[in-house]
């Protein structure tokens, strides 16, 4: 089944983390893959402590995509594409029960991930009985949405960022 957590509200990654913990508690094997994040988010420390969860992230990504120069974008895209190839192999080989692709829509929409490969992974999961696939981020394209079995849209009614309050460790990251 394919799950999507999208929207402009806070909580997409948090929902995916909660699902990963629930799945781990049920004895499932999970691969938690973060796009456009370098592994410094606080949830990563906890996920690494759970034996049945493997964490992947983009270690060369240390800023927002709009702040990156062309060389940095190329490095990030290369890292993301390698992660996508690993995810495809996991899906095809059925070596895991759940794959979470956190912030995949942002990577996809900014051209920082191989779009054909990302869609191929979704198509494989929608056509075959394979791993639960969880996709998060803002503005998913229709080609993702049409394959979703679950789609939760998280809407921001208000957010401290709009009044200049910066992200806080342990709350936003």
N, C-alpha and C positions, 0 to 999 in steps of 0.2 A: 504494500500500500504506500501511497505517496502523501506526505503531510506537508502543508505549507503554512508557515507563520509569517505574515507580511503586514505592512502598514507603516505609518509614521510614528507609532507609539512605542514606548519603552516596554520591553518584555518579550521580544521575539527570541532572543538568545536564551533568556531565562526559561521560557517555555520549553525550548529544545533541551536545555540542561536537565530540567525536571523530567522530561520524557526519557532521557538517557539514564538517569538515576533509577527511575521506575523500571526500565527494561533490565538494568543491571541487577536490581533487586529480584527480578524474576529469573535470573540466570542467563540472560541473553548476552551475546557478544556485540559490543558497540564500537564503531569508529566515529569519533567526533572530530570533524575537519573544519577548521576556521579559515575562511578567506578574508583577506584584508585586515587580518589581526596577527600579531606576532607572538602570541602565547603569553602575554603579560596580563591578560584579563584575570581577575581573581578566581573565576570559576575553574580555570585550568588547573590550579593547584589542587583542588578537591577532586576533579575528574581523574587526575593522574594517580590518585591514591586508590582508585577502584580497579581491581585487577582485570575486570572484564571490559574496561573502557580503554581504548587506544586513542591518544590525542595526536592530531596533526595540525599544523598551522604554518603560516608563511613567515619564516624567521627573518626575511629581508624587508618586511613591511613595517615601517615605523612612523608613518604619517598618512593623512587622508589622501585619497587619489588626486584630488584637485591641487594638492601641495607638491606632488611628485614631478620631477623633471622626466624627460624621455628615457634616460638611462635607468632611473629608478623604476619607472613603469615597466620597462622591458624585463628587469630582474624579477619584479613581482609577478608579471604574467608568466614567466618561465617557471617560477616556483608553483604558481597555481596550476599550470598545465601539467606539471609532474604529479601534483596531488590528484588532479582529475584522472590521469592515467592509472594511478594506484587505486582510485575509487572504482574505475571501470573494471579493473582486474578483480577487485573484491566482489563486485556485483556478478560478474560472469562466472567466477569460480565458486560462488555461494559460500565464501569463507567467513561471513559475518551475518549477524541477524539484523543489525540496524546501522545505517550510515546517516550521519547528520552533516549537512553541508551548510554551515552557518555563514551568513552574509554572501551566499552565492549570487544572489540577484544583483548586489552592488558590483561584484566582480564582473559579472556577465554584462551588465548595463554600461559599465565604463570601458569595456573591451580589455579587461585585465584577466580574462579567462577565455579559453578556447570555447567559443559558443557552440560549435558543432558537437564537440565532445560532451559538453554539459547536457545538451539536449539528447544526445545518444544515450547517456546514462539514464535519463528520465524515461526515454522510450523503452529501454531494456527493462526497467523496473515496472513499467506500466503493462508490458506485454507478457512478462514471465512472473512466475511466483518466486520472487527473490527477496532480498533484504527490504525491511521498512526503510524508506528514503524520506528524510526530513530536510526541507529546504527553508532557509530563512532569509529575510532581508526586505528592503523597500522595493516597491514597484516591480513585482514579477511580471514577466511578459506572458501574453495569452497562451503561448505554446507550452508554458509550464502549468498554468492554471487549468487548462483543459484535461490534464492528466491527473489532477489532484483527487484523492479520495477524501481528504480533509483539507479545509482551507479556513484558517482563522485569521481575521484581519484585526490588528491591534491599532486602535485609533488614539492619537494624543488629544485629550481634551485640554490639557495644560502640561507644561514641562518647564522646569526651572531654567533650562538653557535659553529659553525665549526672553528671560529677564537678566541674562548675563551670568548666571551661576554655572561654573564649569563642572564637568563630570567629576564625580566623587568616587574614590576607590572603595570597592565593596558595595557600592550602590549602582552606579552606571557602568563600572568596569572592574 
